[in-house]
Amino acid sequence: MQPEPPSRHIGFYQLFDALQQPGCPICRLAAWAIHRLLDSLFHGHVNDPGVREELRRAAGFCARHLGPALRAGNPLGGSIIYGDLARHVADHLDDRPPAGCPCCVSETTAAADAVATLLQHIAEEDVRAAYEAGDGLCLPHLRQAFRQGGSTCALLGQLEDAKLRRLAEECEAMVAKADYQHIGEEVGTERDAWKRAARKLAGD
């Protein structure tokens, strides 16, 4: 008797949608988690005591997430949050180093959940087809999947091996078409293969 397939929940459908978008689906879902966090913070929770305490422990946002926070914020909400943070930091200059940035925590949690969902479902026919048709995981999230482990890691590795080799072949085709013997040949998708390879190796 075949085991029951894993249940499909909202996280699965978010992942399945992300698989059909350009770039790494885990990067996309992690970025969306940050967007939701900041939107909720600046438009509804600036005076929430628990949120304010979390921000105090972190001394605000890290340098990497400050840009998104500044873009999501507004003068009133930002002034409430950072006025409180500046005063709190001034009162506790000799305290221990700050805790993790709230965006970093949200990003890490969202990525881990999405990777776990992918590993649960990657062997299912429709998920595998969507994965094969898309860009797949970036290298950092592929390595995270291998660290999280599971019986489907071997399949994931096979799918990614094929994607990386195709990118390498496209880059090599672009180099070949730069040779004088191929002057006049049409350049297709290989033109931006190096950019896709760069994003694949570094993450989105």
TIRO-2110 file (N, C-alpha, C; in Angstrom, 1 decimal):
// TIRO-2110
0.8, -1.2, 0.0, N, 1, A
0.0, 0.0, 0.0, CA, 1, A
0.9, 1.2, 0.0, C, 1, A
0.6, 2.2, -0.9, N, 2, A
1.4, 3.4, -1.1, CA, 2, A
1.1, 4.3, 0.1, C, 2, A
2.2, 5.0, 0.7, N, 3, A
1.9, 5.9, 1.7, CA, 3, A
1.2, 7.2, 1.2, C, 3, A
0.4, 7.7, 2.1, N, 4, A
-0.3, 9.0, 1.8, CA, 4, A
0.6, 10.1, 1.5, C, 4, A
0.4, 10.9, 0.4, N, 5, A
1.3, 12.0, 0.1, CA, 5, A
1.1, 13.1, 1.2, C, 5, A
2.1, 13.9, 1.4, N, 6, A
2.0, 15.0, 2.4, CA, 6, A
0.9, 15.9, 2.1, C, 6, A
0.2, 16.4, 3.1, N, 7, A
-0.9, 17.3, 2.9, CA, 7, A
-0.4, 18.6, 2.3, C, 7, A
-1.3, 19.2, 1.6, N, 8, A
-1.0, 20.5, 0.9, CA, 8, A
-1.7, 21.6, 1.7, C, 8, A
-0.9, 22.6, 2.2, N, 9, A
-1.4, 23.7, 3.0, CA, 9, A
-1.1, 25.0, 2.3, C, 9, A
-1.4, 26.1, 3.0, N, 10, A
-1.2, 27.4, 2.3, CA, 10, A
0.3, 27.6, 2.0, C, 10, A
1.2, 27.1, 2.8, N, 11, A
2.6, 27.2, 2.5, CA, 11, A
3.0, 26.5, 1.3, C, 11, A
2.4, 25.3, 1.0, N, 12, A
2.6, 24.6, -0.2, CA, 12, A
2.2, 25.4, -1.4, C, 12, A
1.0, 26.0, -1.4, N, 13, A
0.5, 26.7, -2.5, CA, 13, A
1.3, 28.0, -2.8, C, 13, A
1.8, 28.6, -1.7, N, 14, A
2.7, 29.8, -1.9, CA, 14, A
4.0, 29.3, -2.6, C, 14, A
4.5, 28.2, -2.2, N, 15, A
5.7, 27.7, -2.8, CA, 15, A
5.5, 27.3, -4.2, C, 15, A
4.4, 26.6, -4.5, N, 16, A
4.1, 26.2, -5.9, CA, 16, A
4.0, 27.4, -6.8, C, 16, A
3.4, 28.4, -6.3, N, 17, A
3.3, 29.7, -7.1, CA, 17, A
4.7, 30.2, -7.3, C, 17, A
5.5, 30.3, -6.3, N, 18, A
6.8, 30.8, -6.4, CA, 18, A
7.7, 30.0, -7.4, C, 18, A
7.5, 28.7, -7.5, N, 19, A
8.2, 27.9, -8.4, CA, 19, A
8.0, 28.3, -9.8, C, 19, A
6.9, 28.9, -10.1, N, 20, A
6.5, 29.3, -11.5, CA, 20, A
6.9, 30.7, -11.8, C, 20, A
7.6, 31.4, -10.8, N, 21, A
8.1, 32.8, -11.1, CA, 21, A
9.6, 32.7, -11.3, C, 21, A
10.1, 33.8, -11.9, N, 22, A
11.6, 33.8, -12.2, CA, 22, A
12.4, 33.8, -10.9, C, 22, A
13.6, 33.2, -10.9, N, 23, A
14.5, 33.3, -9.8, CA, 23, A
14.2, 32.1, -8.8, C, 23, A
15.0, 32.2, -7.7, N, 24, A
14.9, 31.2, -6.6, CA, 24, A
13.6, 31.3, -5.9, C, 24, A
12.8, 30.3, -5.8, N, 25, A
11.5, 30.4, -5.1, CA, 25, A
11.6, 30.6, -3.6, C, 25, A
12.7, 30.2, -3.0, N, 26, A
12.9, 30.3, -1.6, CA, 26, A
13.3, 31.8, -1.3, C, 26, A
14.2, 32.4, -2.1, N, 27, A
14.5, 33.8, -2.0, CA, 27, A
13.2, 34.6, -2.1, C, 27, A
12.3, 34.3, -3.1, N, 28, A
11.1, 35.0, -3.3, CA, 28, A
10.2, 35.0, -2.1, C, 28, A
10.0, 33.8, -1.5, N, 29, A
9.2, 33.7, -0.3, CA, 29, A
9.8, 34.3, 0.9, C, 29, A
11.1, 34.3, 1.0, N, 30, A
11.7, 35.0, 2.2, CA, 30, A
11.6, 36.5, 2.0, C, 30, A
11.7, 37.0, 0.8, N, 31, A
11.5, 38.4, 0.6, CA, 31, A
10.1, 38.8, 0.8, C, 31, A
9.1, 38.0, 0.5, N, 32, A
7.7, 38.3, 0.7, CA, 32, A
7.4, 38.3, 2.2, C, 32, A
8.1, 37.4, 3.0, N, 33, A
7.9, 37.4, 4.4, CA, 33, A
8.4, 38.7, 5.0, C, 33, A
9.5, 39.2, 4.5, N, 34, A
10.0, 40.5, 5.0, CA, 34, A
9.1, 41.7, 4.7, C, 34, A
8.6, 41.6, 3.4, N, 35, A
7.6, 42.6, 3.0, CA, 35, A
6.4, 42.6, 3.9, C, 35, A
5.8, 41.5, 4.2, N, 36, A
4.7, 41.4, 5.1, CA, 36, A
5.0, 41.9, 6.5, C, 36, A
6.2, 41.5, 7.0, N, 37, A
6.6, 42.0, 8.4, CA, 37, A
6.6, 43.5, 8.4, C, 37, A
7.3, 44.1, 7.5, N, 38, A
7.5, 45.6, 7.5, CA, 38, A
6.2, 46.3, 7.3, C, 38, A
5.3, 45.8, 6.4, N, 39, A
4.0, 46.4, 6.1, CA, 39, A
3.2, 46.4, 7.4, C, 39, A
3.2, 45.2, 8.1, N, 40, A
2.4, 45.1, 9.3, CA, 40, A
3.0, 46.0, 10.4, C, 40, A
4.3, 46.1, 10.5, N, 41, A
4.9, 46.9, 11.5, CA, 41, A
4.6, 48.4, 11.4, C, 41, A
4.8, 48.9, 10.2, N, 42, A
4.7, 50.3, 10.0, CA, 42, A
3.2, 50.8, 9.8, C, 42, A
2.3, 49.9, 9.5, N, 43, A
1.0, 50.2, 9.3, CA, 43, A
0.0, 49.6, 10.3, C, 43, A
0.5, 49.2, 11.4, N, 44, A
-0.5, 48.7, 12.4, CA, 44, A
0.1, 48.3, 13.8, C, 44, A
1.4, 48.2, 13.9, N, 45, A
2.0, 47.7, 15.1, CA, 45, A
3.1, 48.6, 15.7, C, 45, A
3.2, 49.8, 15.3, N, 46, A
4.3, 50.7, 15.8, CA, 46, A
4.2, 50.8, 17.3, C, 46, A
3.0, 50.7, 17.9, N, 47, A
2.8, 50.9, 19.3, CA, 47, A
2.6, 49.6, 20.1, C, 47, A
2.8, 48.5, 19.4, N, 48, A
2.6, 47.2, 20.0, CA, 48, A
3.8, 46.9, 21.0, C, 48, A
3.5, 46.7, 22.3, N, 49, A
4.6, 46.6, 23.2, CA, 49, A
5.6, 45.4, 22.9, C, 49, A
5.0, 44.3, 22.4, N, 50, A
5.9, 43.2, 22.1, CA, 50, A
6.8, 43.4, 20.9, C, 50, A
6.2, 44.1, 19.9, N, 51, A
7.0, 44.5, 18.7, CA, 51, A
8.1, 45.5, 19.1, C, 51, A
7.7, 46.5, 19.9, N, 52, A
8.7, 47.5, 20.3, CA, 52, A
9.8, 46.9, 21.1, C, 52, A
9.5, 45.9, 22.0, N, 53, A
10.5, 45.3, 22.8, CA, 53, A
11.5, 44.4, 21.9, C, 53, A
10.9, 43.8, 20.9, N, 54, A
11.7, 43.0, 20.0, CA, 54, A
12.7, 43.9, 19.2, C, 54, A
12.2, 45.1, 18.8, N, 55, A
13.0, 46.0, 18.1, CA, 55, A
14.1, 46.6, 19.0, C, 55, A
13.8, 46.8, 20.3, N, 56, A
14.8, 47.3, 21.2, CA, 56, A
15.9, 46.3, 21.4, C, 56, A
15.5, 45.0, 21.5, N, 57, A
16.6, 44.0, 21.7, CA, 57, A
17.5, 44.0, 20.5, C, 57, A
17.0, 44.3, 19.3, N, 58, A
17.8, 44.2, 18.1, CA, 58, A
18.4, 45.5, 17.8, C, 58, A
18.1, 46.6, 18.5, N, 59, A
18.5, 47.9, 18.1, CA, 59, A
18.1, 48.3, 16.7, C, 59, A
16.9, 47.9, 16.3, N, 60, A
16.4, 48.2, 15.0, CA, 60, A
16.7, 47.1, 14.0, C, 60, A
16.9, 47.5, 12.7, N, 61, A
17.2, 46.6, 11.6, CA, 61, A
18.7, 46.6, 11.3, C, 61, A
19.1, 45.5, 10.8, N, 62, A
20.5, 45.4, 10.3, CA, 62, A
20.7, 46.2, 9.1, C, 62, A
22.0, 46.4, 8.7, N, 63, A
22.3, 47.2, 7.5, CA, 63, A
21.7, 46.6, 6.3, C, 63, A
21.6, 45.3, 6.1, N, 64, A
21.1, 44.6, 4.9, CA, 64, A
19.6, 44.9, 4.8, C, 64, A
18.9, 45.0, 5.9, N, 65, A
17.4, 45.2, 5.9, CA, 65, A
17.0, 46.6, 6.1, C, 65, A
17.9, 47.5, 6.4, N, 66, A
17.5, 48.9, 6.6, CA, 66, A
16.9, 49.5, 5.4, C, 66, A
17.4, 49.2, 4.2, N, 67, A
16.9, 49.8, 3.0, CA, 67, A
15.4, 49.4, 2.8, C, 67, A
15.0, 48.1, 2.9, N, 68, A
13.6, 47.8, 2.8, CA, 68, A
12.8, 48.4, 3.9, C, 68, A
13.3, 48.5, 5.1, N, 69, A
12.6, 49.1, 6.2, CA, 69, A
12.3, 50.6, 5.9, C, 69, A
13.3, 51.3, 5.4, N, 70, A
13.1, 52.7, 5.1, CA, 70, A
12.1, 52.9, 4.0, C, 70, A
12.1, 52.0, 3.0, N, 71, A
11.2, 52.2, 1.9, CA, 71, A
9.7, 51.8, 2.4, C, 71, A
9.6, 50.9, 3.3, N, 72, A
8.3, 50.5, 3.8, CA, 72, A
7.7, 51.5, 4.8, C, 72, A
8.6, 52.2, 5.4, N, 73, A
8.2, 53.1, 6.5, CA, 73, A
7.5, 54.4, 6.1, C, 73, A
7.1, 55.1, 7.1, N, 74, A
6.4, 56.4, 6.9, CA, 74, A
6.9, 57.4, 8.0, C, 74, A
6.8, 58.7, 7.8, N, 75, A
7.4, 59.6, 8.8, CA, 75, A
6.9, 59.4, 10.2, C, 75, A
5.6, 59.2, 10.3, N, 76, A
5.0, 59.0, 11.7, CA, 76, A
5.5, 57.7, 12.3, C, 76, A
5.2, 56.6, 11.6, N, 77, A
5.6, 55.3, 12.2, CA, 77, A
7.1, 55.2, 12.4, C, 77, A
7.9, 55.7, 11.5, N, 78, A
9.4, 55.7, 11.6, CA, 78, A
9.8, 56.5, 12.8, C, 78, A
9.2, 57.7, 13.0, N, 79, A
9.6, 58.5, 14.1, CA, 79, A
9.3, 57.9, 15.4, C, 79, A
8.1, 57.3, 15.5, N, 80, A
7.8, 56.6, 16.8, CA, 80, A
8.8, 55.5, 17.1, C, 80, A
9.1, 54.7, 16.1, N, 81, A
10.0, 53.5, 16.3, CA, 81, A
11.4, 54.0, 16.6, C, 81, A
11.9, 54.8, 15.7, N, 82, A
13.4, 55.2, 15.9, CA, 82, A
13.6, 56.2, 17.0, C, 82, A
12.6, 57.0, 17.3, N, 83, A
12.8, 57.8, 18.5, CA, 83, A
12.9, 57.0, 19.7, C, 83, A
12.0, 56.0, 19.8, N, 84, A
12.1, 55.1, 21.0, CA, 84, A
13.4, 54.3, 21.0, C, 84, A
13.9, 53.9, 19.8, N, 85, A
15.1, 53.1, 19.8, CA, 85, A
16.3, 53.9, 20.1, C, 85, A
16.4, 55.2, 19.6, N, 86, A
17.5, 56.0, 19.9, CA, 86, A
17.6, 56.3, 21.4, C, 86, A
16.5, 56.5, 22.1, N, 87, A
16.5, 56.8, 23.5, CA, 87, A
16.9, 55.5, 24.3, C, 87, A
16.3, 54.4, 23.8, N, 88, A
16.6, 53.1, 24.5, CA, 88, A
18.1, 52.8, 24.4, C, 88, A
18.7, 53.0, 23.2, N, 89, A
20.1, 52.7, 23.0, CA, 89, A
21.0, 53.6, 23.9, C, 89, A
20.6, 54.9, 23.9, N, 90, A
21.3, 55.9, 24.8, CA, 90, A
21.3, 55.5, 26.2, C, 90, A
20.2, 54.8, 26.7, N, 91, A
20.1, 54.4, 28.1, CA, 91, A
20.8, 53.1, 28.4, C, 91, A
21.2, 52.4, 27.3, N, 92, A
21.8, 51.1, 27.5, CA, 92, A
23.1, 50.9, 26.6, C, 92, A
23.9, 51.9, 26.6, N, 93, A
25.1, 51.8, 25.7, CA, 93, A
26.1, 50.7, 26.1, C, 93, A
26.1, 50.4, 27.4, N, 94, A
27.0, 49.4, 27.8, CA, 94, A
26.4, 48.0, 27.9, C, 94, A
25.2, 47.8, 27.3, N, 95, A
24.6, 46.5, 27.4, CA, 95, A
25.2, 45.5, 26.4, C, 95, A
24.8, 44.2, 26.5, N, 96, A
25.3, 43.2, 25.6, CA, 96, A
24.9, 43.5, 24.1, C, 96, A
25.6, 42.9, 23.1, N, 97, A
25.3, 43.1, 21.7, CA, 97, A
23.8, 42.9, 21.4, C, 97, A
23.3, 43.6, 20.4, N, 98, A
21.8, 43.4, 20.1, CA, 98, A
21.5, 42.0, 19.6, C, 98, A
20.2, 41.7, 19.8, N, 99, A
19.7, 40.4, 19.3, CA, 99, A
19.6, 40.5, 17.8, C, 99, A
19.1, 39.4, 17.1, N, 100, A
19.0, 39.4, 15.7, CA, 100, A
17.9, 40.3, 15.2, C, 100, A
18.2, 40.9, 14.0, N, 101, A
17.3, 41.8, 13.4, CA, 101, A
16.0, 41.1, 13.1, C, 101, A
14.8, 41.7, 13.4, N, 102, A
13.5, 41.1, 13.1, CA, 102, A
13.3, 40.6, 11.7, C, 102, A
13.9, 41.3, 10.7, N, 103, A
13.8, 40.9, 9.3, CA, 103, A
14.6, 39.6, 9.1, C, 103, A
15.8, 39.6, 9.7, N, 104, A
16.7, 38.4, 9.6, CA, 104, A
15.9, 37.2, 10.1, C, 104, A
15.3, 37.3, 11.3, N, 105, A
14.6, 36.2, 11.9, CA, 105, A
13.5, 35.8, 11.0, C, 105, A
12.7, 36.7, 10.5, N, 106, A
11.6, 36.4, 9.6, CA, 106, A
12.0, 35.7, 8.3, C, 106, A
13.1, 36.2, 7.8, N, 107, A
13.7, 35.7, 6.5, CA, 107, A
14.1, 34.2, 6.8, C, 107, A
14.9, 34.0, 7.8, N, 108, A
15.4, 32.7, 8.1, CA, 108, A
14.3, 31.7, 8.3, C, 108, A
13.3, 32.1, 9.1, N, 109, A
12.1, 31.2, 9.4, CA, 109, A
11.4, 30.8, 8.1, C, 109, A
11.1, 31.8, 7.3, N, 110, A
10.4, 31.6, 6.0, CA, 110, A
11.1, 30.7, 5.1, C, 110, A
12.4, 30.9, 5.0, N, 111, A
13.3, 30.1, 4.1, CA, 111, A
13.3, 28.6, 4.6, C, 111, A
13.5, 28.4, 5.9, N, 112, A
13.5, 27.1, 6.4, CA, 112, A
12.2, 26.4, 6.2, C, 112, A
11.1, 27.1, 6.4, N, 113, A
9.8, 26.5, 6.2, CA, 113, A
9.5, 26.1, 4.7, C, 113, A
9.9, 27.0, 3.8, N, 114, A
9.8, 26.8, 2.4, CA, 114, A
10.6, 25.6, 1.9, C, 114, A
11.9, 25.6, 2.4, N, 115, A
12.7, 24.5, 2.0, CA, 115, A
12.2, 23.1, 2.5, C, 115, A
11.7, 23.1, 3.7, N, 116, A
11.1, 21.9, 4.2, CA, 116, A
9.9, 21.4, 3.4, C, 116, A
9.0, 22.4, 3.0, N, 117, A
7.9, 22.1, 2.2, CA, 117, A
8.3, 21.6, 0.8, C, 117, A
9.3, 22.2, 0.2, N, 118, A
9.8, 21.7, -1.1, CA, 118, A
10.3, 20.3, -1.0, C, 118, A
11.1, 20.0, 0.1, N, 119, A
11.6, 18.6, 0.2, CA, 119, A
10.5, 17.6, 0.4, C, 119, A
9.4, 18.0, 1.1, N, 120, A
8.3, 17.1, 1.3, CA, 120, A
7.6, 16.8, 0.0, C, 120, A
7.6, 17.7, -1.0, N, 121, A
6.7, 17.6, -2.1, CA, 121, A
7.4, 17.4, -3.5, C, 121, A
8.7, 17.6, -3.5, N, 122, A
9.5, 17.7, -4.8, CA, 122, A
9.3, 16.4, -5.6, C, 122, A
9.0, 15.3, -5.0, N, 123, A
8.9, 14.0, -5.8, CA, 123, A
7.5, 13.9, -6.4, C, 123, A
6.6, 14.8, -6.0, N, 124, A
5.2, 14.7, -6.6, CA, 124, A
5.3, 15.2, -8.1, C, 124, A
4.5, 14.6, -8.9, N, 125, A
4.7, 14.9, -10.4, CA, 125, A
4.5, 16.3, -10.7, C, 125, A
3.5, 17.0, -10.2, N, 126, A
3.2, 18.4, -10.6, CA, 126, A
4.3, 19.3, -10.1, C, 126, A
4.7, 19.0, -8.9, N, 127, A
5.8, 19.9, -8.2, CA, 127, A
7.1, 19.7, -9.0, C, 127, A
7.4, 18.5, -9.3, N, 128, A
8.7, 18.2, -10.0, CA, 128, A
8.6, 18.9, -11.4, C, 128, A
7.5, 18.8, -12.1, N, 129, A
7.4, 19.5, -13.4, CA, 129, A
7.5, 21.0, -13.3, C, 129, A
6.9, 21.6, -12.3, N, 130, A
7.1, 23.0, -12.1, CA, 130, A
8.5, 23.4, -11.7, C, 130, A
9.2, 22.5, -10.9, N, 131, A
10.6, 22.8, -10.6, CA, 131, A
11.5, 22.7, -11.8, C, 131, A
11.2, 21.7, -12.6, N, 132, A
12.1, 21.5, -13.8, CA, 132, A
11.9, 22.6, -14.8, C, 132, A
10.7, 23.2, -14.9, N, 133, A
10.4, 24.2, -15.8, CA, 133, A
10.9, 25.6, -15.4, C, 133, A
11.1, 25.7, -14.1, N, 134, A
11.5, 27.0, -13.5, CA, 134, A
13.1, 27.1, -13.3, C, 134, A
13.5, 28.1, -12.6, N, 135, A
14.9, 28.4, -12.4, CA, 135, A
15.5, 27.6, -11.3, C, 135, A
14.7, 27.0, -10.4, N, 136, A
15.2, 26.2, -9.3, CA, 136, A
15.8, 27.0, -8.2, C, 136, A
16.5, 26.4, -7.3, N, 137, A
17.0, 27.1, -6.1, CA, 137, A
18.3, 27.7, -6.4, C, 137, A
18.6, 28.8, -5.7, N, 138, A
19.9, 29.4, -5.7, CA, 138, A
20.9, 28.5, -4.9, C, 138, A
22.2, 28.6, -5.1, N, 139, A
23.1, 27.8, -4.4, CA, 139, A
23.0, 27.8, -2.9, C, 139, A
22.9, 29.0, -2.3, N, 140, A
22.8, 29.1, -0.8, CA, 140, A
21.6, 28.3, -0.3, C, 140, A
20.4, 28.4, -1.0, N, 141, A
19.3, 27.6, -0.5, CA, 141, A
19.3, 26.2, -0.9, C, 141, A
20.0, 25.8, -1.9, N, 142, A
20.2, 24.4, -2.2, CA, 142, A
21.1, 23.8, -1.1, C, 142, A
22.1, 24.5, -0.7, N, 143, A
22.9, 24.0, 0.4, CA, 143, A
22.2, 23.9, 1.7, C, 143, A
21.3, 24.8, 1.9, N, 144, A
20.4, 24.8, 3.1, CA, 144, A
19.5, 23.5, 3.0, C, 144, A
19.0, 23.2, 1.8, N, 145, A
18.2, 22.0, 1.7, CA, 145, A
19.0, 20.8, 2.0, C, 145, A
20.2, 20.7, 1.5, N, 146, A
21.0, 19.5, 1.8, CA, 146, A
21.3, 19.4, 3.3, C, 146, A
21.5, 20.6, 4.0, N, 147, A
21.7, 20.6, 5.4, CA, 147, A
20.5, 20.1, 6.2, C, 147, A
19.3, 20.5, 5.7, N, 148, A
18.0, 20.1, 6.4, CA, 148, A
17.8, 18.6, 6.2, C, 148, A
18.2, 18.1, 5.0, N, 149, A
18.2, 16.7, 4.8, CA, 149, A
16.9, 16.1, 4.4, C, 149, A
16.9, 14.8, 4.1, N, 150, A
15.6, 14.1, 3.8, CA, 150, A
15.8, 13.2, 2.6, C, 150, A
14.9, 12.4, 2.4, N, 151, A
15.0, 11.3, 1.3, CA, 151, A
14.9, 11.9, -0.1, C, 151, A
14.5, 13.1, -0.2, N, 152, A
14.3, 13.7, -1.6, CA, 152, A
15.5, 14.6, -2.0, C, 152, A
16.5, 14.7, -1.1, N, 153, A
17.7, 15.5, -1.4, CA, 153, A
18.4, 15.0, -2.6, C, 153, A
18.5, 13.7, -2.8, N, 154, A
19.2, 13.2, -4.0, CA, 154, A
18.5, 13.6, -5.3, C, 154, A
17.2, 13.6, -5.3, N, 155, A
16.4, 14.0, -6.5, CA, 155, A
16.6, 15.5, -6.7, C, 155, A
16.6, 16.3, -5.6, N, 156, A
16.8, 17.7, -5.8, CA, 156, A
18.2, 18.0, -6.4, C, 156, A
19.2, 17.3, -5.9, N, 157, A
20.5, 17.4, -6.4, CA, 157, A
20.6, 17.1, -7.9, C, 157, A
19.9, 16.0, -8.3, N, 158, A
19.9, 15.7, -9.8, CA, 158, A
19.3, 16.8, -10.6, C, 158, A
18.2, 17.3, -10.1, N, 159, A
17.5, 18.4, -10.9, CA, 159, A
18.4, 19.7, -11.0, C, 159, A
19.1, 20.0, -9.9, N, 160, A
20.0, 21.1, -9.9, CA, 160, A
21.3, 20.9, -10.7, C, 160, A
21.8, 19.7, -10.7, N, 161, A
22.9, 19.4, -11.5, CA, 161, A
22.6, 19.7, -13.0, C, 161, A
21.4, 19.3, -13.4, N, 162, A
21.1, 19.5, -14.8, CA, 162, A
20.9, 21.0, -15.1, C, 162, A
20.3, 21.8, -14.2, N, 163, A
20.2, 23.2, -14.4, CA, 163, A
21.5, 23.9, -14.5, C, 163, A
22.4, 23.6, -13.6, N, 164, A
23.7, 24.2, -13.6, CA, 164, A
24.5, 23.9, -14.8, C, 164, A
24.4, 22.7, -15.3, N, 165, A
25.1, 22.3, -16.5, CA, 165, A
24.5, 23.0, -17.8, C, 165, A
23.2, 23.2, -17.8, N, 166, A
22.6, 24.0, -18.9, CA, 166, A
23.1, 25.4, -18.9, C, 166, A
23.2, 26.0, -17.7, N, 167, A
23.7, 27.4, -17.6, CA, 167, A
25.1, 27.5, -18.1, C, 167, A
25.9, 26.5, -17.7, N, 168, A
27.3, 26.5, -18.2, CA, 168, A
27.4, 26.4, -19.7, C, 168, A
26.5, 25.5, -20.2, N, 169, A
26.5, 25.4, -21.7, CA, 169, A
26.1, 26.6, -22.4, C, 169, A
25.1, 27.4, -21.8, N, 170, A
24.7, 28.6, -22.4, CA, 170, A
25.8, 29.7, -22.4, C, 170, A
26.5, 29.7, -21.3, N, 171, A
27.6, 30.7, -21.2, CA, 171, A
28.7, 30.3, -22.2, C, 171, A
29.0, 29.1, -22.3, N, 172, A
30.0, 28.6, -23.3, CA, 172, A
29.6, 28.9, -24.7, C, 172, A
28.3, 28.8, -25.0, N, 173, A
27.8, 29.1, -26.3, CA, 173, A
27.9, 30.6, -26.6, C, 173, A
27.7, 31.4, -25.6, N, 174, A
27.9, 32.9, -25.8, CA, 174, A
29.4, 33.2, -26.1, C, 174, A
30.3, 32.5, -25.4, N, 175, A
31.7, 32.8, -25.6, CA, 175, A
32.0, 32.3, -27.0, C, 175, A
31.5, 31.2, -27.5, N, 176, A
31.8, 30.7, -28.8, CA, 176, A
31.3, 31.6, -29.9, C, 176, A
30.1, 32.2, -29.6, N, 177, A
29.6, 33.1, -30.7, CA, 177, A
30.3, 34.5, -30.7, C, 177, A
31.2, 34.7, -29.8, N, 178, A
32.0, 35.9, -29.8, CA, 178, A
33.2, 35.7, -30.8, C, 178, A
33.5, 34.5, -31.1, N, 179, A
34.6, 34.1, -32.0, CA, 179, A
34.3, 34.7, -33.4, C, 179, A
35.3, 35.1, -34.2, N, 180, A
35.1, 35.7, -35.5, CA, 180, A
34.4, 34.8, -36.5, C, 180, A
34.6, 33.5, -36.2, N, 181, A
34.1, 32.5, -37.1, CA, 181, A
32.5, 32.4, -37.0, C, 181, A
32.0, 33.0, -36.0, N, 182, A
30.6, 33.0, -35.8, CA, 182, A
29.9, 34.3, -35.9, C, 182, A
30.6, 35.3, -36.5, N, 183, A
30.1, 36.6, -36.6, CA, 183, A
28.8, 36.6, -37.5, C, 183, A
27.8, 37.2, -37.0, N, 184, A
26.5, 37.2, -37.7, CA, 184, A
25.5, 36.2, -37.2, C, 184, A
26.0, 35.2, -36.4, N, 185, A
25.0, 34.3, -35.9, CA, 185, A
24.1, 34.9, -34.8, C, 185, A
22.9, 34.6, -34.8, N, 186, A
21.9, 35.1, -33.9, CA, 186, A
22.3, 34.7, -32.5, C, 186, A
22.2, 35.6, -31.5, N, 187, A
22.4, 35.3, -30.1, CA, 187, A
21.0, 35.2, -29.4, C, 187, A
20.8, 34.1, -28.8, N, 188, A
19.5, 33.9, -28.1, CA, 188, A
19.5, 34.1, -26.6, C, 188, A
19.0, 33.1, -25.9, N, 189, A
18.9, 33.2, -24.5, CA, 189, A
20.3, 33.2, -23.8, C, 189, A
21.3, 32.8, -24.6, N, 190, A
22.6, 32.7, -24.0, CA, 190, A
23.2, 34.1, -23.7, C, 190, A
22.6, 35.1, -24.2, N, 191, A
23.1, 36.5, -24.0, CA, 191, A
23.1, 36.9, -22.5, C, 191, A
22.0, 36.5, -21.8, N, 192, A
22.0, 36.8, -20.3, CA, 192, A
22.2, 35.6, -19.4, C, 192, A
22.7, 34.5, -20.0, N, 193, A
23.0, 33.3, -19.2, CA, 193, A
23.9, 33.6, -18.0, C, 193, A
24.9, 34.5, -18.3, N, 194, A
25.9, 34.8, -17.2, CA, 194, A
25.2, 35.5, -16.0, C, 194, A
24.2, 36.3, -16.3, N, 195, A
23.5, 37.0, -15.2, CA, 195, A
22.6, 35.9, -14.5, C, 195, A
22.0, 35.0, -15.2, N, 196, A
21.2, 34.0, -14.5, CA, 196, A
22.1, 33.1, -13.7, C, 196, A
23.3, 32.8, -14.2, N, 197, A
24.2, 32.0, -13.5, CA, 197, A
24.7, 32.7, -12.2, C, 197, A
24.9, 34.0, -12.3, N, 198, A
25.4, 34.8, -11.2, CA, 198, A
24.3, 34.8, -10.1, C, 198, A
23.1, 35.0, -10.5, N, 199, A
22.0, 35.0, -9.5, CA, 199, A
21.8, 33.6, -8.9, C, 199, A
22.0, 32.6, -9.7, N, 200, A
21.9, 31.2, -9.2, CA, 200, A
22.9, 30.9, -8.2, C, 200, A
24.1, 31.4, -8.4, N, 201, A
25.2, 31.1, -7.4, CA, 201, A
25.1, 31.9, -6.2, C, 201, A
24.6, 33.2, -6.3, N, 202, A
24.7, 34.1, -5.2, CA, 202, A
23.3, 34.2, -4.4, C, 202, A
22.2, 33.9, -5.1, N, 203, A
20.9, 34.1, -4.6, CA, 203, A
20.3, 35.4, -5.0, C, 203, A
19.0, 35.5, -4.9, N, 204, A
18.3, 36.7, -5.3, CA, 204, A
18.1, 37.7, -4.2, C, 204, A
END
